[in-house]
C-alpha cells in the first residue's frame, strides 16, 4: 500500500506542476502572439479543466481507500 500511496503523490505533484507550467507557457506565448490569443485562452481553459478532473480522480480514490480499509 505504501508504494501505491507514493506513486499517487508523485502523480499529483507531476499533474500540479505540469498544469502550472502549461498555464504559464500559454500566458507567455499569448503575450507574444496577439493573433492567437483566443486559441491560448482555450488551451488555458482546457488545462484548468484537466487539472480539476485529475484532482477529482484522486479525491475519489482517497475516499474509496478510506471507505474500504
Secondary structure, DSSP 8 states (H G I E B T S, - for coil): -HHHHHHHHHHHHHHHHHHHHHHHHHHHHHHH-GGGHHHHHHHHHHHHHHHHHHHHHHHHHHHHHHHH-
